[in-house]
Amino acid sequence: MPENMDATAYNHEQGNRARKLFAAVVLAALDDAIADDKKYGNGPEQIARWARSKDGREVLTCAGIDPNERVVQGLMEFVGKGVRTSVALSREESERRNAALAEAEAKRAA
């Protein structure tokens, strides 16, 4: 019994590692699309084409993301904002966004 549990835990951990690896591929695709958007102006279209492709759908699925049209629209919006993934995922950016939202709420309430 304990041997079986060790194997199950190992397989679960391997699955988590694989999901993280595919999530990194999705983040790289977003960064590439943002670079294309800045250089050529077609980033949202590029990420949409990739996400709708067979390979893109498979990568999104392996990353634990359901590759539906709502996700594609969200990826396009993210690329359209032009904020690189490393910046968007940083604590400073999160705090800046929250402060801006709080300021907007305060102005609306006044």
Backbone as XML, in Angstrom:
<?xml version="1.0"?>
<chain id="A" units="angstrom">
  <residue number="1" name="MET">
    <atom name="N" x="0.813" y="-1.201" z="0.000"/>
    <atom name="CA" x="0.000" y="0.000" z="0.000"/>
    <atom name="C" x="0.860" y="1.271" z="0.000"/>
  </residue>
  <residue number="2" name="PRO">
    <atom name="N" x="1.838" y="1.429" z="0.887"/>
    <atom name="CA" x="2.643" y="2.649" z="0.850"/>
    <atom name="C" x="3.390" y="2.828" z="-0.466"/>
  </residue>
  <residue number="3" name="GLU">
    <atom name="N" x="3.829" y="1.730" z="-1.093"/>
    <atom name="CA" x="4.525" y="1.841" z="-2.371"/>
    <atom name="C" x="3.607" y="2.435" z="-3.439"/>
  </residue>
  <residue number="4" name="ASN">
    <atom name="N" x="2.347" y="2.009" z="-3.413"/>
    <atom name="CA" x="1.373" y="2.524" z="-4.369"/>
    <atom name="C" x="1.129" y="4.010" z="-4.130"/>
  </residue>
  <residue number="5" name="MET">
    <atom name="N" x="1.069" y="4.417" z="-2.871"/>
    <atom name="CA" x="0.847" y="5.833" z="-2.565"/>
    <atom name="C" x="2.038" y="6.673" z="-3.008"/>
  </residue>
  <residue number="6" name="ASP">
    <atom name="N" x="3.250" y="6.137" z="-2.848"/>
    <atom name="CA" x="4.436" y="6.861" z="-3.307"/>
    <atom name="C" x="4.396" y="7.050" z="-4.820"/>
  </residue>
  <residue number="7" name="ALA">
    <atom name="N" x="3.986" y="6.035" z="-5.530"/>
    <atom name="CA" x="3.898" y="6.128" z="-6.985"/>
    <atom name="C" x="2.832" y="7.133" z="-7.399"/>
  </residue>
  <residue number="8" name="THR">
    <atom name="N" x="1.710" y="7.136" z="-6.692"/>
    <atom name="CA" x="0.643" y="8.094" z="-6.998"/>
    <atom name="C" x="1.109" y="9.517" z="-6.738"/>
  </residue>
  <residue number="9" name="ALA">
    <atom name="N" x="1.784" y="9.740" z="-5.618"/>
    <atom name="CA" x="2.296" y="11.074" z="-5.301"/>
    <atom name="C" x="3.323" y="11.509" z="-6.344"/>
  </residue>
  <residue number="10" name="TYR">
    <atom name="N" x="4.169" y="10.607" z="-6.763"/>
    <atom name="CA" x="5.176" y="10.917" z="-7.774"/>
    <atom name="C" x="4.508" y="11.299" z="-9.093"/>
  </residue>
  <residue number="11" name="ASN">
    <atom name="N" x="3.510" y="10.522" z="-9.494"/>
    <atom name="CA" x="2.815" y="10.813" z="-10.746"/>
    <atom name="C" x="2.083" y="12.153" z="-10.680"/>
  </residue>
  <residue number="12" name="HIS">
    <atom name="N" x="1.488" y="12.446" z="-9.531"/>
    <atom name="CA" x="0.796" y="13.723" z="-9.353"/>
    <atom name="C" x="1.788" y="14.881" z="-9.470"/>
  </residue>
  <residue number="13" name="GLU">
    <atom name="N" x="2.947" y="14.722" z="-8.829"/>
    <atom name="CA" x="3.975" y="15.765" z="-8.886"/>
    <atom name="C" x="4.494" y="15.952" z="-10.319"/>
  </residue>
  <residue number="14" name="GLN">
    <atom name="N" x="4.674" y="14.856" z="-11.035"/>
    <atom name="CA" x="5.113" y="14.940" z="-12.429"/>
    <atom name="C" x="4.067" y="15.670" z="-13.276"/>
  </residue>
  <residue number="15" name="GLY">
    <atom name="N" x="2.801" y="15.400" z="-13.013"/>
    <atom name="CA" x="1.733" y="16.087" z="-13.735"/>
    <atom name="C" x="1.758" y="17.585" z="-13.481"/>
  </residue>
  <residue number="16" name="ASN">
    <atom name="N" x="1.984" y="17.971" z="-12.226"/>
    <atom name="CA" x="2.076" y="19.394" z="-11.897"/>
    <atom name="C" x="3.252" y="20.050" z="-12.607"/>
  </residue>
  <residue number="17" name="ARG">
    <atom name="N" x="4.372" y="19.360" z="-12.647"/>
    <atom name="CA" x="5.547" y="19.899" z="-13.342"/>
    <atom name="C" x="5.264" y="20.076" z="-14.831"/>
  </residue>
  <residue number="18" name="ALA">
    <atom name="N" x="4.587" y="19.112" z="-15.422"/>
    <atom name="CA" x="4.261" y="19.209" z="-16.847"/>
    <atom name="C" x="3.327" y="20.387" z="-17.113"/>
  </residue>
  <residue number="19" name="ARG">
    <atom name="N" x="2.328" y="20.590" z="-16.253"/>
    <atom name="CA" x="1.419" y="21.724" z="-16.412"/>
    <atom name="C" x="2.178" y="23.043" z="-16.328"/>
  </residue>
  <residue number="20" name="LYS">
    <atom name="N" x="3.105" y="23.142" z="-15.385"/>
    <atom name="CA" x="3.896" y="24.369" z="-15.249"/>
    <atom name="C" x="4.751" y="24.609" z="-16.490"/>
  </residue>
  <residue number="21" name="LEU">
    <atom name="N" x="5.287" y="23.549" z="-17.047"/>
    <atom name="CA" x="6.094" y="23.681" z="-18.256"/>
    <atom name="C" x="5.250" y="24.212" z="-19.409"/>
  </residue>
  <residue number="22" name="PHE">
    <atom name="N" x="4.061" y="23.659" z="-19.591"/>
    <atom name="CA" x="3.190" y="24.126" z="-20.671"/>
    <atom name="C" x="2.674" y="25.540" z="-20.402"/>
  </residue>
  <residue number="23" name="ALA">
    <atom name="N" x="2.466" y="25.890" z="-19.129"/>
    <atom name="CA" x="2.072" y="27.259" z="-18.796"/>
    <atom name="C" x="3.180" y="28.232" z="-19.179"/>
  </residue>
  <residue number="24" name="ALA">
    <atom name="N" x="4.431" y="27.817" z="-19.010"/>
    <atom name="CA" x="5.556" y="28.665" z="-19.416"/>
    <atom name="C" x="5.561" y="28.858" z="-20.930"/>
  </residue>
  <residue number="25" name="VAL">
    <atom name="N" x="5.167" y="27.840" z="-21.673"/>
    <atom name="CA" x="5.084" y="27.961" z="-23.137"/>
    <atom name="C" x="3.998" y="28.967" z="-23.510"/>
  </residue>
  <residue number="26" name="VAL">
    <atom name="N" x="2.878" y="28.948" z="-22.801"/>
    <atom name="CA" x="1.797" y="29.910" z="-23.063"/>
    <atom name="C" x="2.297" y="31.328" z="-22.776"/>
  </residue>
  <residue number="27" name="LEU">
    <atom name="N" x="3.003" y="31.513" z="-21.666"/>
    <atom name="CA" x="3.538" y="32.844" z="-21.344"/>
    <atom name="C" x="4.530" y="33.315" z="-22.407"/>
  </residue>
  <residue number="28" name="ALA">
    <atom name="N" x="5.354" y="32.403" z="-22.904"/>
    <atom name="CA" x="6.297" y="32.762" z="-23.968"/>
    <atom name="C" x="5.555" y="33.149" z="-25.245"/>
  </residue>
  <residue number="29" name="ALA">
    <atom name="N" x="4.487" y="32.442" z="-25.560"/>
    <atom name="CA" x="3.686" y="32.783" z="-26.747"/>
    <atom name="C" x="3.064" y="34.178" z="-26.586"/>
  </residue>
  <residue number="30" name="LEU">
    <atom name="N" x="2.619" y="34.490" z="-25.374"/>
    <atom name="CA" x="2.071" y="35.829" z="-25.126"/>
    <atom name="C" x="3.145" y="36.897" z="-25.307"/>
  </residue>
  <residue number="31" name="ASP">
    <atom name="N" x="4.339" y="36.657" z="-24.761"/>
    <atom name="CA" x="5.422" y="37.627" z="-24.914"/>
    <atom name="C" x="5.799" y="37.807" z="-26.383"/>
  </residue>
  <residue number="32" name="ASP">
    <atom name="N" x="5.815" y="36.715" z="-27.140"/>
    <atom name="CA" x="6.114" y="36.809" z="-28.576"/>
    <atom name="C" x="5.052" y="37.631" z="-29.306"/>
  </residue>
  <residue number="33" name="ALA">
    <atom name="N" x="3.800" y="37.420" z="-28.943"/>
    <atom name="CA" x="2.713" y="38.166" z="-29.583"/>
    <atom name="C" x="2.784" y="39.647" z="-29.212"/>
  </residue>
  <residue number="34" name="ILE">
    <atom name="N" x="3.175" y="39.952" z="-27.971"/>
    <atom name="CA" x="3.327" y="41.354" z="-27.556"/>
    <atom name="C" x="4.464" y="42.003" z="-28.343"/>
  </residue>
  <residue number="35" name="ALA">
    <atom name="N" x="5.559" y="41.273" z="-28.532"/>
    <atom name="CA" x="6.678" y="41.796" z="-29.334"/>
    <atom name="C" x="6.231" y="42.028" z="-30.773"/>
  </residue>
  <residue number="36" name="ASP">
    <atom name="N" x="5.459" y="41.094" z="-31.333"/>
    <atom name="CA" x="4.938" y="41.275" z="-32.693"/>
    <atom name="C" x="4.020" y="42.486" z="-32.769"/>
  </residue>
  <residue number="37" name="ASP">
    <atom name="N" x="3.230" y="42.689" z="-31.723"/>
    <atom name="CA" x="2.310" y="43.820" z="-31.709"/>
    <atom name="C" x="3.078" y="45.137" z="-31.718"/>
  </residue>
  <residue number="38" name="LYS">
    <atom name="N" x="4.148" y="45.203" z="-30.953"/>
    <atom name="CA" x="4.942" y="46.436" z="-30.916"/>
    <atom name="C" x="5.688" y="46.661" z="-32.227"/>
  </residue>
  <residue number="39" name="LYS">
    <atom name="N" x="6.122" y="45.580" z="-32.868"/>
    <atom name="CA" x="6.926" y="45.697" z="-34.077"/>
    <atom name="C" x="6.058" y="45.819" z="-35.333"/>
  </residue>
  <residue number="40" name="TYR">
    <atom name="N" x="5.042" y="44.967" z="-35.443"/>
    <atom name="CA" x="4.235" y="44.907" z="-36.670"/>
    <atom name="C" x="2.781" y="45.341" z="-36.486"/>
  </residue>
  <residue number="41" name="GLY">
    <atom name="N" x="2.305" y="45.410" z="-35.237"/>
    <atom name="CA" x="0.931" y="45.812" z="-34.975"/>
    <atom name="C" x="-0.096" y="44.708" z="-35.130"/>
  </residue>
  <residue number="42" name="ASN">
    <atom name="N" x="0.357" y="43.436" z="-35.159"/>
    <atom name="CA" x="-0.600" y="42.344" z="-35.363"/>
    <atom name="C" x="-0.558" y="41.310" z="-34.233"/>
  </residue>
  <residue number="43" name="GLY">
    <atom name="N" x="-0.188" y="41.717" z="-33.040"/>
    <atom name="CA" x="-0.053" y="40.780" z="-31.922"/>
    <atom name="C" x="-1.322" y="40.044" z="-31.552"/>
  </residue>
  <residue number="44" name="PRO">
    <atom name="N" x="-2.444" y="40.765" z="-31.355"/>
    <atom name="CA" x="-3.678" y="40.053" z="-30.987"/>
    <atom name="C" x="-4.116" y="39.021" z="-32.027"/>
  </residue>
  <residue number="45" name="GLU">
    <atom name="N" x="-3.932" y="39.351" z="-33.301"/>
    <atom name="CA" x="-4.288" y="38.394" z="-34.347"/>
    <atom name="C" x="-3.366" y="37.177" z="-34.311"/>
  </residue>
  <residue number="46" name="GLN">
    <atom name="N" x="-2.080" y="37.415" z="-34.019"/>
    <atom name="CA" x="-1.126" y="36.309" z="-33.957"/>
    <atom name="C" x="-1.453" y="35.349" z="-32.821"/>
  </residue>
  <residue number="47" name="ILE">
    <atom name="N" x="-1.753" y="35.891" z="-31.630"/>
    <atom name="CA" x="-2.046" y="35.010" z="-30.493"/>
    <atom name="C" x="-3.364" y="34.284" z="-30.720"/>
  </residue>
  <residue number="48" name="ALA">
    <atom name="N" x="-4.321" y="34.945" z="-31.371"/>
    <atom name="CA" x="-5.591" y="34.286" z="-31.667"/>
    <atom name="C" x="-5.386" y="33.145" z="-32.654"/>
  </residue>
  <residue number="49" name="ARG">
    <atom name="N" x="-4.575" y="33.390" z="-33.676"/>
    <atom name="CA" x="-4.300" y="32.340" z="-34.662"/>
    <atom name="C" x="-3.616" y="31.154" z="-33.990"/>
  </residue>
  <residue number="50" name="TRP">
    <atom name="N" x="-2.645" y="31.456" z="-33.110"/>
    <atom name="CA" x="-1.932" y="30.377" z="-32.406"/>
    <atom name="C" x="-2.885" y="29.614" z="-31.482"/>
  </residue>
  <residue number="51" name="ALA">
    <atom name="N" x="-3.688" y="30.331" z="-30.711"/>
    <atom name="CA" x="-4.571" y="29.676" z="-29.737"/>
    <atom name="C" x="-5.643" y="28.829" z="-30.415"/>
  </residue>
  <residue number="52" name="ARG">
    <atom name="N" x="-6.026" y="29.206" z="-31.627"/>
    <atom name="CA" x="-7.042" y="28.443" z="-32.349"/>
    <atom name="C" x="-6.441" y="27.287" z="-33.151"/>
  </residue>
  <residue number="53" name="SER">
    <atom name="N" x="-5.124" y="27.284" z="-33.302"/>
    <atom name="CA" x="-4.476" y="26.214" z="-34.054"/>
    <atom name="C" x="-4.483" y="24.917" z="-33.246"/>
  </residue>
  <residue number="54" name="LYS">
    <atom name="N" x="-4.227" y="23.830" z="-33.933"/>
    <atom name="CA" x="-4.194" y="22.525" z="-33.256"/>
    <atom name="C" x="-3.118" y="22.505" z="-32.170"/>
  </residue>
  <residue number="55" name="ASP">
    <atom name="N" x="-1.924" y="22.985" z="-32.488"/>
    <atom name="CA" x="-0.838" y="23.007" z="-31.510"/>
    <atom name="C" x="-1.162" y="23.922" z="-30.335"/>
  </residue>
  <residue number="56" name="GLY">
    <atom name="N" x="-1.705" y="25.081" z="-30.633"/>
    <atom name="CA" x="-2.064" y="26.022" z="-29.563"/>
    <atom name="C" x="-3.106" y="25.444" z="-28.623"/>
  </residue>
  <residue number="57" name="ARG">
    <atom name="N" x="-4.125" y="24.814" z="-29.189"/>
    <atom name="CA" x="-5.163" y="24.197" z="-28.345"/>
    <atom name="C" x="-4.575" y="23.099" z="-27.470"/>
  </residue>
  <residue number="58" name="GLU">
    <atom name="N" x="-3.658" y="22.327" z="-28.046"/>
    <atom name="CA" x="-3.045" y="21.247" z="-27.280"/>
    <atom name="C" x="-2.175" y="21.793" z="-26.148"/>
  </residue>
  <residue number="59" name="VAL">
    <atom name="N" x="-1.408" y="22.843" z="-26.427"/>
    <atom name="CA" x="-0.569" y="23.447" z="-25.381"/>
    <atom name="C" x="-1.445" y="24.044" z="-24.280"/>
  </residue>
  <residue number="60" name="LEU">
    <atom name="N" x="-2.496" y="24.755" z="-24.663"/>
    <atom name="CA" x="-3.397" y="25.329" z="-23.657"/>
    <atom name="C" x="-4.028" y="24.233" z="-22.798"/>
  </residue>
  <residue number="61" name="THR">
    <atom name="N" x="-4.451" y="23.161" z="-23.422"/>
    <atom name="CA" x="-5.050" y="22.050" z="-22.677"/>
    <atom name="C" x="-4.042" y="21.441" z="-21.714"/>
  </residue>
  <residue number="62" name="CYS">
    <atom name="N" x="-2.824" y="21.221" z="-22.175"/>
    <atom name="CA" x="-1.788" y="20.641" z="-21.309"/>
    <atom name="C" x="-1.416" y="21.582" z="-20.171"/>
  </residue>
  <residue number="63" name="ALA">
    <atom name="N" x="-1.603" y="22.889" z="-20.367"/>
    <atom name="CA" x="-1.332" y="23.865" z="-19.315"/>
    <atom name="C" x="-2.497" y="23.957" z="-18.332"/>
  </residue>
  <residue number="64" name="GLY">
    <atom name="N" x="-3.572" y="23.235" z="-18.597"/>
    <atom name="CA" x="-4.735" y="23.267" z="-17.712"/>
    <atom name="C" x="-5.709" y="24.379" z="-18.047"/>
  </residue>
  <residue number="65" name="ILE">
    <atom name="N" x="-5.636" y="24.907" z="-19.270"/>
    <atom name="CA" x="-6.510" y="25.994" z="-19.721"/>
    <atom name="C" x="-7.445" y="25.450" z="-20.784"/>
  </residue>
  <residue number="66" name="ASP">
    <atom name="N" x="-8.746" y="25.675" z="-20.607"/>
    <atom name="CA" x="-9.731" y="25.223" z="-21.584"/>
    <atom name="C" x="-9.633" y="26.122" z="-22.819"/>
  </residue>
  <residue number="67" name="PRO">
    <atom name="N" x="-9.288" y="25.577" z="-23.977"/>
    <atom name="CA" x="-9.062" y="26.420" z="-25.158"/>
    <atom name="C" x="-10.358" y="26.822" z="-25.862"/>
  </residue>
  <residue number="68" name="ASN">
    <atom name="N" x="-11.200" y="27.578" z="-25.174"/>
    <atom name="CA" x="-12.449" y="28.016" z="-25.789"/>
    <atom name="C" x="-12.310" y="29.456" z="-26.300"/>
  </residue>
  <residue number="69" name="GLU">
    <atom name="N" x="-13.342" y="29.946" z="-26.928"/>
    <atom name="CA" x="-13.287" y="31.272" z="-27.548"/>
    <atom name="C" x="-13.140" y="32.388" z="-26.509"/>
  </residue>
  <residue number="70" name="ARG">
    <atom name="N" x="-13.690" y="32.197" z="-25.351"/>
    <atom name="CA" x="-13.544" y="33.189" z="-24.279"/>
    <atom name="C" x="-12.074" y="33.341" z="-23.880"/>
  </residue>
  <residue number="71" name="VAL">
    <atom name="N" x="-11.360" y="32.244" z="-23.814"/>
    <atom name="CA" x="-9.936" y="32.279" z="-23.495"/>
    <atom name="C" x="-9.174" y="33.001" z="-24.606"/>
  </residue>
  <residue number="72" name="VAL">
    <atom name="N" x="-9.514" y="32.720" z="-25.851"/>
    <atom name="CA" x="-8.846" y="33.373" z="-26.981"/>
    <atom name="C" x="-9.055" y="34.887" z="-26.898"/>
  </residue>
  <residue number="73" name="GLN">
    <atom name="N" x="-10.267" y="35.312" z="-26.585"/>
    <atom name="CA" x="-10.546" y="36.750" z="-26.457"/>
    <atom name="C" x="-9.738" y="37.358" z="-25.317"/>
  </residue>
  <residue number="74" name="GLY">
    <atom name="N" x="-9.619" y="36.636" z="-24.215"/>
    <atom name="CA" x="-8.820" y="37.123" z="-23.095"/>
    <atom name="C" x="-7.344" y="37.244" z="-23.439"/>
  </residue>
  <residue number="75" name="LEU">
    <atom name="N" x="-6.825" y="36.270" z="-24.174"/>
    <atom name="CA" x="-5.432" y="36.346" z="-24.619"/>
    <atom name="C" x="-5.228" y="37.541" z="-25.548"/>
  </residue>
  <residue number="76" name="MET">
    <atom name="N" x="-6.180" y="37.781" z="-26.422"/>
    <atom name="CA" x="-6.082" y="38.912" z="-27.345"/>
    <atom name="C" x="-6.104" y="40.241" z="-26.579"/>
  </residue>
  <residue number="77" name="GLU">
    <atom name="N" x="-6.967" y="40.345" z="-25.568"/>
    <atom name="CA" x="-7.024" y="41.565" z="-24.757"/>
    <atom name="C" x="-5.716" y="41.779" z="-24.012"/>
  </residue>
  <residue number="78" name="PHE">
    <atom name="N" x="-5.155" y="40.691" z="-23.478"/>
    <atom name="CA" x="-3.894" y="40.791" z="-22.743"/>
    <atom name="C" x="-2.789" y="41.293" z="-23.659"/>
  </residue>
  <residue number="79" name="VAL">
    <atom name="N" x="-2.712" y="40.744" z="-24.850"/>
    <atom name="CA" x="-1.683" y="41.175" z="-25.810"/>
    <atom name="C" x="-1.926" y="42.622" z="-26.221"/>
  </residue>
  <residue number="80" name="GLY">
    <atom name="N" x="-3.186" y="42.990" z="-26.373"/>
    <atom name="CA" x="-3.518" y="44.359" z="-26.756"/>
    <atom name="C" x="-3.082" y="45.393" z="-25.737"/>
  </residue>
  <residue number="81" name="LYS">
    <atom name="N" x="-3.028" y="45.004" z="-24.458"/>
    <atom name="CA" x="-2.578" y="45.938" z="-23.419"/>
    <atom name="C" x="-1.082" y="46.196" z="-23.508"/>
  </residue>
  <residue number="82" name="GLY">
    <atom name="N" x="-0.335" y="45.248" z="-24.067"/>
    <atom name="CA" x="1.088" y="45.449" z="-24.290"/>
    <atom name="C" x="1.969" y="45.311" z="-23.067"/>
  </residue>
  <residue number="83" name="VAL">
    <atom name="N" x="1.460" y="44.741" z="-21.985"/>
    <atom name="CA" x="2.253" y="44.559" z="-20.772"/>
    <atom name="C" x="2.847" y="43.158" z="-20.806"/>
  </residue>
  <residue number="84" name="ARG">
    <atom name="N" x="4.180" y="43.069" z="-20.776"/>
    <atom name="CA" x="4.844" y="41.766" z="-20.830"/>
    <atom name="C" x="4.443" y="40.924" z="-19.628"/>
  </residue>
  <residue number="85" name="THR">
    <atom name="N" x="4.469" y="39.615" z="-19.809"/>
    <atom name="CA" x="3.991" y="38.709" z="-18.758"/>
    <atom name="C" x="4.810" y="38.820" z="-17.491"/>
  </residue>
  <residue number="86" name="SER">
    <atom name="N" x="6.113" y="39.008" z="-17.603"/>
    <atom name="CA" x="6.942" y="39.113" z="-16.401"/>
    <atom name="C" x="6.553" y="40.338" z="-15.582"/>
  </residue>
  <residue number="87" name="VAL">
    <atom name="N" x="6.179" y="41.420" z="-16.240"/>
    <atom name="CA" x="5.748" y="42.629" z="-15.541"/>
    <atom name="C" x="4.349" y="42.441" z="-14.977"/>
  </residue>
  <residue number="88" name="ALA">
    <atom name="N" x="3.464" y="41.855" z="-15.772"/>
    <atom name="CA" x="2.075" y="41.674" z="-15.344"/>
    <atom name="C" x="1.975" y="40.751" z="-14.144"/>
  </residue>
  <residue number="89" name="LEU">
    <atom name="N" x="2.884" y="39.801" z="-14.026"/>
    <atom name="CA" x="2.834" y="38.857" z="-12.914"/>
    <atom name="C" x="3.621" y="39.327" z="-11.694"/>
  </residue>
  <residue number="90" name="SER">
    <atom name="N" x="4.260" y="40.476" z="-11.789"/>
    <atom name="CA" x="5.069" y="40.957" z="-10.672"/>
    <atom name="C" x="4.191" y="41.574" z="-9.591"/>
  </residue>
  <residue number="91" name="ARG">
    <atom name="N" x="4.701" y="41.590" z="-8.395"/>
    <atom name="CA" x="3.972" y="42.146" z="-7.258"/>
    <atom name="C" x="3.779" y="43.649" z="-7.420"/>
  </residue>
  <residue number="92" name="GLU">
    <atom name="N" x="4.800" y="44.340" z="-7.926"/>
    <atom name="CA" x="4.717" y="45.793" z="-8.079"/>
    <atom name="C" x="3.596" y="46.185" z="-9.026"/>
  </residue>
  <residue number="93" name="GLU">
    <atom name="N" x="3.481" y="45.466" z="-10.121"/>
    <atom name="CA" x="2.417" y="45.758" z="-11.086"/>
    <atom name="C" x="1.055" y="45.502" z="-10.459"/>
  </residue>
  <residue number="94" name="SER">
    <atom name="N" x="0.939" y="44.428" z="-9.704"/>
    <atom name="CA" x="-0.320" y="44.115" z="-9.040"/>
    <atom name="C" x="-0.696" y="45.210" z="-8.046"/>
  </residue>
  <residue number="95" name="GLU">
    <atom name="N" x="0.271" y="45.658" z="-7.275"/>
    <atom name="CA" x="0.010" y="46.733" z="-6.307"/>
    <atom name="C" x="-0.349" y="48.034" z="-7.020"/>
  </residue>
  <residue number="96" name="ARG">
    <atom name="N" x="0.312" y="48.326" z="-8.143"/>
    <atom name="CA" x="0.003" y="49.536" z="-8.898"/>
    <atom name="C" x="-1.424" y="49.499" z="-9.446"/>
  </residue>
  <residue number="97" name="ARG">
    <atom name="N" x="-1.815" y="48.339" z="-9.983"/>
    <atom name="CA" x="-3.174" y="48.187" z="-10.504"/>
    <atom name="C" x="-4.209" y="48.333" z="-9.404"/>
  </residue>
  <residue number="98" name="ASN">
    <atom name="N" x="-3.951" y="47.707" z="-8.253"/>
    <atom name="CA" x="-4.892" y="47.809" z="-7.132"/>
    <atom name="C" x="-5.007" y="49.243" z="-6.627"/>
  </residue>
  <residue number="99" name="ALA">
    <atom name="N" x="-3.892" y="49.971" z="-6.585"/>
    <atom name="CA" x="-3.928" y="51.365" z="-6.163"/>
    <atom name="C" x="-4.724" y="52.210" z="-7.155"/>
  </residue>
  <residue number="100" name="ALA">
    <atom name="N" x="-4.549" y="51.954" z="-8.440"/>
    <atom name="CA" x="-5.302" y="52.694" z="-9.461"/>
    <atom name="C" x="-6.792" y="52.398" z="-9.357"/>
  </residue>
  <residue number="101" name="LEU">
    <atom name="N" x="-7.155" y="51.157" z="-9.097"/>
    <atom name="CA" x="-8.568" y="50.811" z="-8.919"/>
    <atom name="C" x="-9.153" y="51.476" z="-7.686"/>
  </residue>
  <residue number="102" name="ALA">
    <atom name="N" x="-8.400" y="51.490" z="-6.595"/>
    <atom name="CA" x="-8.872" y="52.128" z="-5.365"/>
    <atom name="C" x="-9.057" y="53.627" z="-5.575"/>
  </residue>
  <residue number="103" name="GLU">
    <atom name="N" x="-8.137" y="54.240" z="-6.316"/>
    <atom name="CA" x="-8.248" y="55.666" z="-6.603"/>
    <atom name="C" x="-9.476" y="55.959" z="-7.460"/>
  </residue>
  <residue number="104" name="ALA">
    <atom name="N" x="-9.724" y="55.110" z="-8.437"/>
    <atom name="CA" x="-10.903" y="55.283" z="-9.292"/>
    <atom name="C" x="-12.188" y="55.121" z="-8.489"/>
  </residue>
  <residue number="105" name="GLU">
    <atom name="N" x="-12.201" y="54.151" z="-7.572"/>
    <atom name="CA" x="-13.371" y="53.952" z="-6.714"/>
    <atom name="C" x="-13.608" y="55.163" z="-5.819"/>
  </residue>
  <residue number="106" name="ALA">
    <atom name="N" x="-12.530" y="55.732" z="-5.287"/>
    <atom name="CA" x="-12.644" y="56.902" z="-4.413"/>
    <atom name="C" x="-13.183" y="58.095" z="-5.178"/>
  </residue>
  <residue number="107" name="LYS">
    <atom name="N" x="-12.730" y="58.285" z="-6.427"/>
    <atom name="CA" x="-13.227" y="59.387" z="-7.249"/>
    <atom name="C" x="-14.694" y="59.196" z="-7.592"/>
  </residue>
  <residue number="108" name="ARG">
    <atom name="N" x="-15.076" y="57.959" z="-7.845"/>
    <atom name="CA" x="-16.465" y="57.660" z="-8.182"/>
    <atom name="C" x="-17.383" y="57.886" z="-6.982"/>
  </residue>
  <residue number="109" name="ALA">
    <atom name="N" x="-16.900" y="57.556" z="-5.795"/>
    <atom name="CA" x="-17.714" y="57.704" z="-4.580"/>
    <atom name="C" x="-17.846" y="59.169" z="-4.178"/>
  </residue>
  <residue number="110" name="ALA">
    <atom name="N" x="-16.897" y="59.997" z="-4.556"/>
    <atom name="CA" x="-16.910" y="61.423" z="-4.132"/>
    <atom name="C" x="-17.825" y="62.248" z="-4.980"/>
  </residue>
</chain>
